[in-house]
Every structure is written in structure tokens, then in C-alpha cells.
């Protein structure tokens, strides 16, 4: 399952800026994803799960570049115990990859679909003894976290991938961010950053981004 040209290329891209963990956890995640996807529509059955994980690894590495400095330029150590939220986490592909590349982060995965949230809890169990940060699954809509028993401590950053247009994502997530917190939208090659937002294409984030150079992310701070 890991014998994929796309996954090999993704690992090369990521390794140009950070070490990639051993293939063991990647294989465990893929096996779990394939098994659950037979009965729960986690990802499109027309997609290759290995290719999806490959793309998620590169997206997670791009996220670490921006989370480190706020602009994706110079690399420094990610401070542990930062809380980063994956809003609309789905199958948790990017957060799983992020937990491997930045194991000290406290990750919060917000997913309203109960079956997907159940899968995410199984994913959390995969890395329970290997990830030093948190991997909390919240089965709720984002709006439900603003008050009452679901009210939470504010996040240092939140990101989305293919959930909302960037400005709507900002409007929805900003109340949940600390002062200076970041909202980051992972976007495709044709996406345009709203006026006043920062952006970076992967060709600028990785010394070797062949196959991924036109992908981009954009962000805004609170």
C-alpha cells in the first residue's frame, strides 16, 4: 500500500525541510482508513487513499512552516503545547500527518459527522504512545463551541481544507482564536488570497516542491 510513486514524491518534498517518521504509522493509518471506508464514506471511493495521504503529508509540512514563524520563511522549532484546530477534519488526513511532523502540538479536530468523529478517535488511539501533544476529537459543529458546556479555551491557530471560502472560514474561526492567532486556509493552485491576506505557494516553502509547487496556503492573523 505504501509502494506509491506519489507517496514517495511527497516524502521527498517533506524531507527537504523535516524528517518523515517511519512508514509504520503511515501504514497503520492507511489500513484503518481503507477498512472504515468500506462502511463509512470517509473519503471518495474513487480516490486512492495512499495518494490522499501523500498530499496530506505535504500540506501538513507546509502548515508547520507557517506555524513556526507566521510567514513560512525561516525555520525554527515549533513551541510545544500550542493548540491548533482542524475545523471540518473529515478523515483527519492532514491532522494525522501534522501529529507526526510536529508531535508536540495539541491538536483539536472538530468534526460534526458522528461516524467520521468515531473514526478520528480510532486514529487518535494509533498515536497514543508516540505523540507527545494532544489529539482531541470534538464531535460538534463549530458554532456549538461558542457557549455553554462546549465552550473551549482559545486556539493559537485553526486551519481548514476545502471547507469554506477563505473569508467565510476566517469569519467563523476568528472568535475561537487567541489574540494574534492564525487562521490558515489550505488551497488549490487556482485559489486567490483575499486582499490583505498573506499567502505562500509551496514552491517557496520547499527547496524541492516538484509535483506540489503550485499548491498554496493563505492566512490571516487576529
GROMACS elastic network, one bead per residue, 0.5 to 0.9 nm:
[ bonds ]
;  ai    aj funct       b0    kb
    1     4     6  0.70996   500
    1    27     6  0.73329   500
    1    30     6  0.78602   500
    1    31     6  0.85314   500
    1    49     6  0.89931   500
    1    50     6  0.68855   500
    2     5     6  0.89319   500
    2     7     6  0.71110   500
    2     8     6  0.83553   500
    2    23     6  0.78580   500
    2    26     6  0.79647   500
    2    27     6  0.67408   500
    2    30     6  0.86482   500
    2    50     6  0.67744   500
    3     6     6  0.89468   500
    3     7     6  0.76381   500
    3     8     6  0.77308   500
    3    50     6  0.87916   500
    4     7     6  0.52205   500
    4     8     6  0.61858   500
    4     9     6  0.86235   500
    4    50     6  0.70711   500
    4    51     6  0.76318   500
    4    54     6  0.89715   500
    5     8     6  0.50468   500
    5     9     6  0.61347   500
    5    10     6  0.85959   500
    5    51     6  0.88351   500
    6     9     6  0.50703   500
    6    10     6  0.61339   500
    6    11     6  0.86398   500
    6    50     6  0.80290   500
    6    51     6  0.60289   500
    6    54     6  0.63885   500
    6    55     6  0.83234   500
    6   211     6  0.87408   500
    7    11     6  0.61455   500
    7    12     6  0.86145   500
    7    50     6  0.67161   500
    7    51     6  0.62524   500
    7    52     6  0.88188   500
    7    53     6  0.74532   500
    7    55     6  0.78779   500
    7    57     6  0.87132   500
    8    11     6  0.52055   500
    8    12     6  0.63523   500
    8    13     6  0.88168   500
    8    54     6  0.79595   500
    9    12     6  0.51051   500
    9    13     6  0.63399   500
    9    14     6  0.87794   500
    9    54     6  0.80643   500
    9   210     6  0.81397   500
    9   211     6  0.77131   500
   10    13     6  0.50701   500
   10    14     6  0.62377   500
   10    15     6  0.85159   500
   10    54     6  0.54055   500
   10    55     6  0.68024   500
   10    56     6  0.88956   500
   10    57     6  0.68247   500
   10    58     6  0.60429   500
   10   209     6  0.86265   500
   10   211     6  0.83083   500
   10   212     6  0.82564   500
   11    14     6  0.51170   500
   11    15     6  0.59158   500
   11    16     6  0.86220   500
   11    19     6  0.89032   500
   11    20     6  0.68533   500
   11    54     6  0.74646   500
   11    57     6  0.75109   500
   11    58     6  0.77611   500
   12    15     6  0.51215   500
   12    16     6  0.64296   500
   12   208     6  0.77500   500
   12   209     6  0.86436   500
   13    16     6  0.54789   500
   13    17     6  0.77071   500
   13    58     6  0.69899   500
   13    61     6  0.89364   500
   13   206     6  0.67778   500
   13   207     6  0.78626   500
   13   208     6  0.55902   500
   13   209     6  0.55391   500
   13   210     6  0.75314   500
   13   211     6  0.88557   500
   13   212     6  0.82653   500
   14    17     6  0.57877   500
   14    18     6  0.59641   500
   14    19     6  0.72887   500
   14    20     6  0.70096   500
   14    57     6  0.72468   500
   14    58     6  0.59559   500
   14    60     6  0.89634   500
   14    61     6  0.61399   500
   14    62     6  0.85243   500
   14   206     6  0.76284   500
   14   208     6  0.85564   500
   14   209     6  0.85776   500
   15    19     6  0.51550   500
   15    20     6  0.61638   500
   16    19     6  0.80607   500
   16   206     6  0.65033   500
   16   207     6  0.62168   500
   16   208     6  0.64172   500
   16   209     6  0.87158   500
   17    61     6  0.80256   500
   17    65     6  0.88640   500
   17    75     6  0.85152   500
   17   205     6  0.86688   500
   17   206     6  0.66413   500
   17   207     6  0.76979   500
   18    61     6  0.77598   500
   18   101     6  0.75071   500
   19   101     6  0.75709   500
   20    23     6  0.84524   500
   20    57     6  0.89918   500
   20   100     6  0.77280   500
   20   101     6  0.67743   500
   21    24     6  0.82265   500
   21    25     6  0.78832   500
   21    26     6  0.84581   500
   21   100     6  0.65451   500
   21   101     6  0.74035   500
   22    25     6  0.68757   500
   22    26     6  0.76700   500
   23    26     6  0.51306   500
   23    27     6  0.61233   500
   23    28     6  0.86494   500
   24    27     6  0.52683   500
   24    28     6  0.62818   500
   24    29     6  0.87637   500
   25    29     6  0.61061   500
   25    30     6  0.85336   500
   25   100     6  0.86671   500
   25   126     6  0.76156   500
   25   127     6  0.78719   500
   26    29     6  0.52477   500
   26    30     6  0.62206   500
   26    31     6  0.86585   500
   26    53     6  0.82172   500
   26    97     6  0.84864   500
   27    30     6  0.51229   500
   27    31     6  0.61083   500
   27    32     6  0.85800   500
   28    31     6  0.52350   500
   28    32     6  0.62436   500
   28    33     6  0.86265   500
   28   126     6  0.75829   500
   29    32     6  0.51394   500
   29    33     6  0.60788   500
   29    34     6  0.86455   500
   29    93     6  0.89607   500
   29    96     6  0.83234   500
   29   123     6  0.69173   500
   29   126     6  0.76042   500
   30    34     6  0.60844   500
   30    35     6  0.84769   500
   30    49     6  0.68772   500
   30    50     6  0.69955   500
   30    53     6  0.79273   500
   31    34     6  0.53004   500
   31    35     6  0.61522   500
   31    36     6  0.86408   500
   32    35     6  0.51938   500
   32    36     6  0.61260   500
   32    37     6  0.83869   500
   32   119     6  0.84944   500
   32   122     6  0.82707   500
   32   123     6  0.78987   500
   33    36     6  0.53128   500
   33    37     6  0.58535   500
   33    38     6  0.87428   500
   33    42     6  0.77861   500
   33    43     6  0.86961   500
   33    49     6  0.76386   500
   33    91     6  0.77989   500
   33   119     6  0.81750   500
   33   123     6  0.89098   500
   34    37     6  0.51152   500
   34    38     6  0.65848   500
   34    49     6  0.72967   500
   35    38     6  0.57082   500
   35    39     6  0.78017   500
   36    39     6  0.57891   500
   36    40     6  0.58525   500
   36    41     6  0.81363   500
   36    42     6  0.75866   500
   36   119     6  0.73505   500
   37    41     6  0.54856   500
   37    42     6  0.55548   500
   37    43     6  0.69489   500
   37    44     6  0.86122   500
   37    45     6  0.76281   500
   38    41     6  0.74284   500
   38    42     6  0.89352   500
   38    45     6  0.84414   500
   39    42     6  0.88840   500
   40    43     6  0.85922   500
   40   115     6  0.70548   500
   40   116     6  0.77777   500
   41    44     6  0.68338   500
   41    45     6  0.77132   500
   41   115     6  0.88543   500
   41   116     6  0.83340   500
   42    45     6  0.86133   500
   42    90     6  0.67255   500
   42    91     6  0.56008   500
   42   115     6  0.85051   500
   42   116     6  0.64369   500
   42   119     6  0.85264   500
   43    46     6  0.84907   500
   43    47     6  0.73281   500
   43    49     6  0.79797   500
   43    52     6  0.89600   500
   43    90     6  0.80592   500
   43    91     6  0.69828   500
   44    47     6  0.54358   500
   44    48     6  0.85402   500
   44    49     6  0.88951   500
   45    48     6  0.76299   500
   45    49     6  0.85450   500
   47    50     6  0.87451   500
   47    51     6  0.77232   500
   47    52     6  0.74049   500
   48    51     6  0.53186   500
   48    52     6  0.63987   500
   48    53     6  0.88491   500
   49    53     6  0.62252   500
   49    54     6  0.85869   500
   50    53     6  0.51210   500
   50    54     6  0.61740   500
   50    55     6  0.87831   500
   51    55     6  0.63309   500
   51    56     6  0.85941   500
   52    55     6  0.52791   500
   52    56     6  0.62100   500
   52    57     6  0.87564   500
   52    93     6  0.75953   500
   53    57     6  0.61644   500
   53    58     6  0.88128   500
   53    93     6  0.61712   500
   53    94     6  0.78780   500
   53    97     6  0.79090   500
   54    57     6  0.52781   500
   54    58     6  0.67108   500
   54    59     6  0.88390   500
   55    58     6  0.53288   500
   55    59     6  0.62227   500
   55    60     6  0.86347   500
   55    93     6  0.88765   500
   55    94     6  0.84788   500
   55   212     6  0.84245   500
   56    60     6  0.59658   500
   56    61     6  0.84970   500
   56    93     6  0.57117   500
   56    95     6  0.83215   500
   56    96     6  0.85219   500
   56    97     6  0.64684   500
   56    98     6  0.85852   500
   57    60     6  0.51398   500
   57    61     6  0.62250   500
   57    62     6  0.86656   500
   57    93     6  0.80750   500
   57    94     6  0.66590   500
   57    96     6  0.86630   500
   57    97     6  0.52890   500
   57    98     6  0.74460   500
   57   101     6  0.85434   500
   58    61     6  0.50756   500
   58    62     6  0.62061   500
   58    63     6  0.86317   500
   58    94     6  0.87294   500
   58    97     6  0.85873   500
   58   202     6  0.88163   500
   58   212     6  0.79634   500
   59    62     6  0.50537   500
   59    63     6  0.62290   500
   59    64     6  0.87994   500
   59    94     6  0.67032   500
   59    97     6  0.85354   500
   59    98     6  0.86213   500
   59   186     6  0.73519   500
   59   202     6  0.88600   500
   59   215     6  0.87313   500
   59   216     6  0.88057   500
   59   217     6  0.86708   500
   60    64     6  0.63656   500
   60    65     6  0.88809   500
   60    93     6  0.89878   500
   60    94     6  0.55895   500
   60    95     6  0.72595   500
   60    96     6  0.86677   500
   60    97     6  0.59130   500
   60    99     6  0.87678   500
   60   101     6  0.75343   500
   61    64     6  0.51499   500
   61    65     6  0.65903   500
   61    97     6  0.81951   500
   61    98     6  0.71460   500
   61   101     6  0.70207   500
   61   102     6  0.88841   500
   62    65     6  0.52393   500
   62    66     6  0.67684   500
   62    67     6  0.87835   500
   62    72     6  0.78482   500
   62   202     6  0.70149   500
   62   205     6  0.67730   500
   62   206     6  0.81572   500
   62   216     6  0.85771   500
   62   217     6  0.79509   500
   63    66     6  0.53430   500
   63    67     6  0.60292   500
   63    68     6  0.85038   500
   63    72     6  0.83219   500
   63    98     6  0.80334   500
   63   159     6  0.86594   500
   63   184     6  0.80865   500
   63   186     6  0.84307   500
   63   217     6  0.81697   500
   64    68     6  0.59000   500
   64    69     6  0.88402   500
   64    72     6  0.81197   500
   64    78     6  0.76209   500
   64    98     6  0.77113   500
   64   101     6  0.79357   500
   64   102     6  0.73396   500
   65    68     6  0.53977   500
   65    69     6  0.69507   500
   65    70     6  0.78865   500
   65    71     6  0.76138   500
   65    73     6  0.71448   500
   65    74     6  0.79290   500
   65    75     6  0.65973   500
   65    76     6  0.85404   500
   65   205     6  0.71864   500
   66    69     6  0.56594   500
   66    71     6  0.51722   500
   66    73     6  0.76343   500
   66    75     6  0.89958   500
   66   184     6  0.86905   500
   66   200     6  0.89767   500
   66   219     6  0.87818   500
   67    70     6  0.54527   500
   67    71     6  0.78626   500
   67    72     6  0.75020   500
   67    78     6  0.71901   500
   67   157     6  0.78748   500
   67   182     6  0.82194   500
   68    71     6  0.80790   500
   68    72     6  0.72529   500
   68    73     6  0.88695   500
   68    74     6  0.81806   500
   68    75     6  0.65481   500
   68    76     6  0.58837   500
   68    77     6  0.64760   500
   68    78     6  0.51854   500
   68    79     6  0.78645   500
   69    72     6  0.61034   500
   69    73     6  0.70338   500
   69    74     6  0.69001   500
   69    75     6  0.71668   500
   69    76     6  0.71588   500
   69    78     6  0.85309   500
   70    73     6  0.82759   500
   70   182     6  0.77898   500
   70   219     6  0.87589   500
   70   221     6  0.85821   500
   71    74     6  0.82059   500
   71   198     6  0.76126   500
   71   199     6  0.82664   500
   71   200     6  0.81998   500
   71   219     6  0.88520   500
   72    75     6  0.76076   500
   72   200     6  0.73576   500
   72   204     6  0.85705   500
   72   205     6  0.65150   500
   73   204     6  0.84996   500
   73   205     6  0.72227   500
   75    78     6  0.89291   500
   77    80     6  0.88416   500
   78    82     6  0.84149   500
   78   102     6  0.72594   500
   78   104     6  0.80179   500
   78   105     6  0.80248   500
   79    82     6  0.65155   500
   79   104     6  0.76268   500
   79   105     6  0.77157   500
   80    83     6  0.87562   500
   80   102     6  0.85365   500
   80   103     6  0.82920   500
   80   105     6  0.53550   500
   80   106     6  0.76878   500
   80   132     6  0.88903   500
   80   133     6  0.73441   500
   81   104     6  0.62013   500
   81   105     6  0.52328   500
   81   106     6  0.54092   500
   81   133     6  0.64951   500
   81   134     6  0.80896   500
   82   104     6  0.79798   500
   82   105     6  0.53821   500
   82   106     6  0.56849   500
   82   107     6  0.81998   500
   82   133     6  0.87528   500
   82   155     6  0.77864   500
   82   156     6  0.61890   500
   82   157     6  0.82556   500
   83   105     6  0.63203   500
   83   107     6  0.57754   500
   83   108     6  0.70856   500
   83   134     6  0.84195   500
   83   154     6  0.80155   500
   83   155     6  0.51703   500
   83   156     6  0.54238   500
   83   157     6  0.67934   500
   83   158     6  0.85457   500
   84   105     6  0.70661   500
   84   106     6  0.61965   500
   84   107     6  0.50340   500
   84   108     6  0.61850   500
   84   109     6  0.86388   500
   84   155     6  0.58546   500
   84   156     6  0.58944   500
   84   158     6  0.54500   500
   84   159     6  0.77747   500
   85    89     6  0.88342   500
   85    95     6  0.87680   500
   85   106     6  0.84172   500
   85   107     6  0.57341   500
   85   109     6  0.57834   500
   85   110     6  0.71085   500
   85   155     6  0.66941   500
   85   156     6  0.82702   500
   85   157     6  0.63312   500
   85   159     6  0.63323   500
   85   160     6  0.86482   500
   86    89     6  0.53615   500
   86    92     6  0.81379   500
   86    94     6  0.82707   500
   86    95     6  0.67502   500
   86   107     6  0.73654   500
   86   108     6  0.61669   500
   86   110     6  0.60803   500
   86   111     6  0.85124   500
   86   157     6  0.89119   500
   86   158     6  0.59202   500
   86   159     6  0.53010   500
   86   160     6  0.60899   500
   86   161     6  0.86120   500
   87    90     6  0.86567   500
   87   108     6  0.82346   500
   87   109     6  0.62256   500
   87   111     6  0.67435   500
   87   141     6  0.89592   500
   87   142     6  0.74473   500
   87   158     6  0.68929   500
   87   159     6  0.62721   500
   87   160     6  0.55247   500
   87   161     6  0.83380   500
   87   163     6  0.81299   500
   87   173     6  0.83888   500
   88    92     6  0.88251   500
   88   109     6  0.74788   500
   88   110     6  0.56611   500
   88   112     6  0.73146   500
   88   113     6  0.89963   500
   88   141     6  0.84477   500
   88   142     6  0.84865   500
   88   159     6  0.89992   500
   88   160     6  0.67117   500
   88   161     6  0.79143   500
   88   162     6  0.88158   500
   88   163     6  0.65255   500
   89    92     6  0.50861   500
   89    93     6  0.78780   500
   89    94     6  0.80913   500
   89    95     6  0.76342   500
   89   109     6  0.56567   500
   89   110     6  0.58939   500
   89   111     6  0.54698   500
   89   112     6  0.88862   500
   89   116     6  0.85684   500
   89   117     6  0.86079   500
   89   120     6  0.85843   500
   89   160     6  0.76814   500
   89   161     6  0.82719   500
   90    93     6  0.77820   500
   90   109     6  0.87501   500
   90   110     6  0.85971   500
   90   111     6  0.63784   500
   90   112     6  0.88132   500
   90   113     6  0.80249   500
   90   116     6  0.61593   500
   90   117     6  0.78417   500
   90   120     6  0.82282   500
   91    94     6  0.85666   500
   91   116     6  0.63300   500
   91   117     6  0.82518   500
   91   119     6  0.72206   500
   91   120     6  0.66411   500
   91   123     6  0.89950   500
   92    95     6  0.52406   500
   92    96     6  0.57921   500
   92    97     6  0.84590   500
   92   109     6  0.75213   500
   92   116     6  0.87581   500
   92   119     6  0.87301   500
   92   120     6  0.64054   500
   92   123     6  0.79972   500
   93    96     6  0.53067   500
   93    97     6  0.63315   500
   93    98     6  0.86273   500
   94    97     6  0.51336   500
   94    98     6  0.59920   500
   94    99     6  0.85657   500
   94   161     6  0.87393   500
   95    99     6  0.59996   500
   95   100     6  0.86595   500
   95   107     6  0.73321   500
   95   108     6  0.87284   500
   95   109     6  0.75857   500
   95   135     6  0.85737   500
   96    99     6  0.51713   500
   96   100     6  0.66717   500
   96   101     6  0.89945   500
   96   123     6  0.75221   500
   96   124     6  0.82643   500
   96   127     6  0.88772   500
   96   135     6  0.88368   500
   97   100     6  0.52607   500
   97   101     6  0.63905   500
   97   102     6  0.85820   500
   98   101     6  0.50814   500
   98   102     6  0.57006   500
   98   103     6  0.73922   500
   98   105     6  0.85087   500
   98   107     6  0.86997   500
   99   102     6  0.53599   500
   99   104     6  0.76980   500
   99   105     6  0.71044   500
   99   106     6  0.86498   500
   99   107     6  0.76043   500
   99   127     6  0.83564   500
   99   131     6  0.67608   500
   99   132     6  0.89471   500
   99   133     6  0.78793   500
   99   134     6  0.86102   500
   99   135     6  0.78590   500
  100   103     6  0.53958   500
  100   127     6  0.86127   500
  100   130     6  0.86988   500
  100   131     6  0.72492   500
  102   105     6  0.60408   500
  102   131     6  0.87484   500
  102   133     6  0.85562   500
  103   106     6  0.83171   500
  103   130     6  0.80984   500
  103   131     6  0.50481   500
  103   132     6  0.56128   500
  103   133     6  0.56912   500
  103   134     6  0.84398   500
  104   131     6  0.69622   500
  104   132     6  0.51377   500
  104   134     6  0.76529   500
  105   131     6  0.88339   500
  105   132     6  0.77417   500
  105   134     6  0.65317   500
  105   135     6  0.85000   500
  106   132     6  0.85949   500
  106   135     6  0.62317   500
  106   136     6  0.78498   500
  107   133     6  0.73394   500
  107   134     6  0.54336   500
  107   136     6  0.61616   500
  107   137     6  0.85076   500
  108   134     6  0.75576   500
  108   135     6  0.59227   500
  108   137     6  0.59508   500
  108   138     6  0.70705   500
  108   155     6  0.88020   500
  108   158     6  0.89856   500
  109   117     6  0.85230   500
  109   120     6  0.80696   500
  109   135     6  0.73078   500
  109   136     6  0.60836   500
  109   138     6  0.59650   500
  109   139     6  0.83512   500
  110   117     6  0.82097   500
  110   136     6  0.85592   500
  110   137     6  0.62282   500
  110   139     6  0.61790   500
  110   140     6  0.64798   500
  110   141     6  0.72083   500
  110   142     6  0.70235   500
  111   114     6  0.75841   500
  111   116     6  0.71019   500
  111   117     6  0.59103   500
  111   120     6  0.88496   500
  111   137     6  0.75100   500
  111   138     6  0.62577   500
  111   139     6  0.51500   500
  111   140     6  0.58871   500
  111   141     6  0.67138   500
  111   142     6  0.82700   500
  112   115     6  0.89672   500
  112   116     6  0.80311   500
  112   117     6  0.72755   500
  112   138     6  0.78972   500
  112   139     6  0.50858   500
  112   142     6  0.80609   500
  113   116     6  0.53911   500
  113   117     6  0.61358   500
  113   118     6  0.87090   500
  113   139     6  0.68841   500
  113   140     6  0.77181   500
  113   141     6  0.86934   500
  114   118     6  0.62007   500
  114   119     6  0.87628   500
  114   139     6  0.62540   500
  114   140     6  0.83630   500
  115   118     6  0.50112   500
  115   119     6  0.64327   500
  115   120     6  0.87488   500
  116   119     6  0.50329   500
  116   120     6  0.62470   500
  116   121     6  0.87592   500
  116   139     6  0.86933   500
  117   121     6  0.63388   500
  117   122     6  0.88239   500
  117   137     6  0.66369   500
  117   138     6  0.73241   500
  117   139     6  0.57296   500
  118   121     6  0.52342   500
  118   122     6  0.66654   500
  118   123     6  0.88972   500
  118   137     6  0.86547   500
  118   139     6  0.85155   500
  119   122     6  0.51432   500
  119   123     6  0.63899   500
  119   124     6  0.87773   500
  120   124     6  0.61826   500
  120   125     6  0.86860   500
  120   136     6  0.89423   500
  120   137     6  0.66371   500
  121   125     6  0.64175   500
  121   126     6  0.89272   500
  121   135     6  0.86205   500
  121   136     6  0.80195   500
  121   137     6  0.63533   500
  122   125     6  0.50990   500
  122   126     6  0.66310   500
  123   126     6  0.51816   500
  123   127     6  0.72289   500
  123   128     6  0.89832   500
  123   135     6  0.89526   500
  124   127     6  0.58085   500
  124   128     6  0.62630   500
  124   134     6  0.88043   500
  124   135     6  0.58642   500
  124   136     6  0.75541   500
  124   137     6  0.80689   500
  125   128     6  0.50072   500
  125   129     6  0.82492   500
  125   135     6  0.89750   500
  126   129     6  0.78689   500
  126   130     6  0.83199   500
  127   130     6  0.50031   500
  127   131     6  0.55242   500
  127   132     6  0.89959   500
  127   135     6  0.87370   500
  128   131     6  0.60323   500
  128   132     6  0.82080   500
  128   134     6  0.87957   500
  128   135     6  0.84534   500
  129   132     6  0.78539   500
  131   134     6  0.74827   500
  131   135     6  0.84854   500
  138   141     6  0.86535   500
  140   143     6  0.81799   500
  140   144     6  0.63818   500
  140   145     6  0.74806   500
  140   150     6  0.87829   500
  141   144     6  0.53932   500
  141   145     6  0.72358   500
  142   145     6  0.55781   500
  142   146     6  0.76211   500
  142   172     6  0.77203   500
  142   173     6  0.79025   500
  143   146     6  0.59232   500
  143   147     6  0.86053   500
  143   172     6  0.78912   500
  144   147     6  0.69156   500
  144   148     6  0.83688   500
  144   150     6  0.67763   500
  144   151     6  0.80190   500
  145   148     6  0.77124   500
  145   149     6  0.81771   500
  145   152     6  0.66747   500
  145   176     6  0.84907   500
  146   150     6  0.71170   500
  146   151     6  0.52958   500
  146   152     6  0.76165   500
  146   175     6  0.79912   500
  146   176     6  0.76264   500
  147   150     6  0.62956   500
  147   152     6  0.83819   500
  148   151     6  0.56601   500
  149   152     6  0.84725   500
  152   155     6  0.86892   500
  152   176     6  0.82312   500
  153   176     6  0.79775   500
  153   177     6  0.88426   500
  153   178     6  0.88184   500
  154   157     6  0.88609   500
  154   175     6  0.83159   500
  154   176     6  0.52026   500
  154   177     6  0.50967   500
  154   178     6  0.53659   500
  154   181     6  0.89680   500
  155   158     6  0.68255   500
  155   176     6  0.61398   500
  155   178     6  0.57732   500
  155   181     6  0.70679   500
  155   182     6  0.87338   500
  156   176     6  0.88684   500
  156   177     6  0.59050   500
  156   178     6  0.55870   500
  156   179     6  0.81818   500
  156   180     6  0.77440   500
  156   182     6  0.66069   500
  156   183     6  0.89287   500
  157   176     6  0.89403   500
  157   177     6  0.64683   500
  157   178     6  0.79518   500
  157   180     6  0.89461   500
  157   181     6  0.52394   500
  157   183     6  0.57533   500
  157   184     6  0.75341   500
  157   221     6  0.88095   500
  158   173     6  0.70527   500
  158   174     6  0.87341   500
  158   176     6  0.85168   500
  158   177     6  0.75275   500
  158   181     6  0.80935   500
  158   182     6  0.63773   500
  158   184     6  0.62638   500
  158   185     6  0.86435   500
  159   169     6  0.85434   500
  159   173     6  0.87220   500
  159   182     6  0.82059   500
  159   183     6  0.56913   500
  159   185     6  0.56218   500
  159   186     6  0.72782   500
  159   219     6  0.88478   500
  160   163     6  0.60704   500
  160   164     6  0.76436   500
  160   166     6  0.87444   500
  160   169     6  0.74500   500
  160   183     6  0.82537   500
  160   184     6  0.66789   500
  160   185     6  0.52180   500
  160   186     6  0.62281   500
  160   187     6  0.89276   500
  161   164     6  0.78991   500
  161   184     6  0.88558   500
  161   185     6  0.61156   500
  161   187     6  0.66913   500
  162   165     6  0.78358   500
  162   185     6  0.82163   500
  162   186     6  0.73687   500
  162   187     6  0.71567   500
  162   188     6  0.88269   500
  163   166     6  0.89516   500
  163   169     6  0.77571   500
  163   185     6  0.89809   500
  164   167     6  0.79781   500
  164   168     6  0.59836   500
  164   169     6  0.54345   500
  164   185     6  0.86989   500
  165   168     6  0.54801   500
  165   169     6  0.61605   500
  165   170     6  0.87322   500
  165   185     6  0.83267   500
  166   169     6  0.50157   500
  166   170     6  0.61616   500
  166   171     6  0.86832   500
  166   183     6  0.88943   500
  166   184     6  0.82423   500
  166   185     6  0.60407   500
  166   186     6  0.89528   500
  166   187     6  0.88403   500
  166   193     6  0.76505   500
  166   194     6  0.74472   500
  166   218     6  0.79769   500
  166   219     6  0.83200   500
  167   170     6  0.50483   500
  167   171     6  0.62295   500
  167   172     6  0.86952   500
  167   194     6  0.71660   500
  168   171     6  0.50285   500
  168   172     6  0.61995   500
  168   173     6  0.85744   500
  169   172     6  0.52506   500
  169   173     6  0.60378   500
  169   174     6  0.82660   500
  169   183     6  0.78086   500
  169   184     6  0.87130   500
  169   185     6  0.76858   500
  170   173     6  0.52883   500
  170   174     6  0.55970   500
  170   183     6  0.61835   500
  170   184     6  0.83490   500
  170   185     6  0.87163   500
  170   219     6  0.87609   500
  170   220     6  0.76750   500
  171   174     6  0.57239   500
  171   175     6  0.78148   500
  172   175     6  0.70061   500
  172   176     6  0.82581   500
  173   176     6  0.54938   500
  173   177     6  0.68392   500
  173   183     6  0.70746   500
  174   177     6  0.53244   500
  174   178     6  0.84062   500
  174   181     6  0.82191   500
  174   182     6  0.83837   500
  174   183     6  0.72462   500
  174   221     6  0.87004   500
  174   222     6  0.67558   500
  175   178     6  0.82878   500
  177   180     6  0.78219   500
  177   181     6  0.52644   500
  177   182     6  0.72572   500
  177   183     6  0.80677   500
  177   222     6  0.71980   500
  178   182     6  0.84245   500
  178   222     6  0.74090   500
  179   182     6  0.89205   500
  179   221     6  0.82256   500
  179   222     6  0.56784   500
  180   221     6  0.55074   500
  181   220     6  0.84094   500
  181   221     6  0.54278   500
  181   222     6  0.53516   500
  182   219     6  0.66057   500
  182   220     6  0.57492   500
  182   222     6  0.64176   500
  183   218     6  0.84219   500
  183   219     6  0.54789   500
  183   220     6  0.55302   500
  183   221     6  0.63500   500
  183   222     6  0.79986   500
  184   217     6  0.68102   500
  184   218     6  0.57319   500
  184   220     6  0.67949   500
  184   221     6  0.87910   500
  185   216     6  0.87497   500
  185   217     6  0.55954   500
  185   218     6  0.53668   500
  185   219     6  0.61608   500
  186   215     6  0.83617   500
  186   216     6  0.64833   500
  186   218     6  0.67396   500
  186   219     6  0.88105   500
  187   190     6  0.79981   500
  187   191     6  0.60052   500
  187   192     6  0.87252   500
  187   215     6  0.66400   500
  187   216     6  0.54460   500
  187   217     6  0.53502   500
  187   218     6  0.74582   500
  188   191     6  0.56299   500
  188   214     6  0.77098   500
  188   215     6  0.52050   500
  188   216     6  0.61378   500
  188   217     6  0.80096   500
  189   192     6  0.86731   500
  189   201     6  0.82329   500
  189   213     6  0.86302   500
  189   214     6  0.50209   500
  189   216     6  0.62147   500
  190   214     6  0.83747   500
  190   215     6  0.82764   500
  190   216     6  0.87992   500
  191   215     6  0.88535   500
  191   216     6  0.78383   500
  191   217     6  0.87846   500
  192   199     6  0.89262   500
  192   218     6  0.86761   500
  193   196     6  0.81372   500
  193   197     6  0.61043   500
  193   198     6  0.73298   500
  193   199     6  0.65706   500
  193   217     6  0.85355   500
  193   218     6  0.61768   500
  193   219     6  0.83329   500
  194   197     6  0.56898   500
  194   198     6  0.86236   500
  194   218     6  0.86454   500
  195   198     6  0.87086   500
  196   220     6  0.80828   500
  197   218     6  0.66699   500
  197   219     6  0.58684   500
  197   220     6  0.54151   500
  197   221     6  0.86160   500
  198   217     6  0.85771   500
  198   218     6  0.55462   500
  198   219     6  0.53531   500
  198   220     6  0.63987   500
  199   216     6  0.71176   500
  199   217     6  0.57378   500
  199   219     6  0.62961   500
  199   220     6  0.89460   500
  200   203     6  0.82624   500
  200   204     6  0.66353   500
  200   205     6  0.72235   500
  200   215     6  0.86726   500
  200   216     6  0.56077   500
  200   217     6  0.57088   500
  200   218     6  0.64555   500
  200   219     6  0.89817   500
  201   204     6  0.56150   500
  201   205     6  0.68223   500
  201   212     6  0.89557   500
  201   213     6  0.65214   500
  201   214     6  0.59179   500
  201   215     6  0.57179   500
  201   217     6  0.65946   500
  201   218     6  0.87640   500
  202   206     6  0.61204   500
  202   209     6  0.64155   500
  202   212     6  0.64651   500
  202   214     6  0.62289   500
  202   215     6  0.56231   500
  202   216     6  0.56291   500
  202   217     6  0.80013   500
  203   206     6  0.57535   500
  203   207     6  0.72310   500
  203   208     6  0.73843   500
  203   209     6  0.53037   500
  203   210     6  0.77940   500
  203   212     6  0.72988   500
  203   214     6  0.65874   500
  203   215     6  0.79986   500
  203   216     6  0.86243   500
  204   207     6  0.74229   500
  204   209     6  0.83156   500
  204   213     6  0.77717   500
  205   208     6  0.88180   500
  205   209     6  0.80178   500
  205   213     6  0.87393   500
  206   209     6  0.54591   500
  206   213     6  0.82395   500
  208   213     6  0.83466   500
  209   212     6  0.52806   500
  209   214     6  0.86238   500
  210   213     6  0.57265   500
  210   214     6  0.89862   500
  211   214     6  0.80499   500
  212   215     6  0.56772   500
  212   216     6  0.88596   500
  213   216     6  0.80189   500
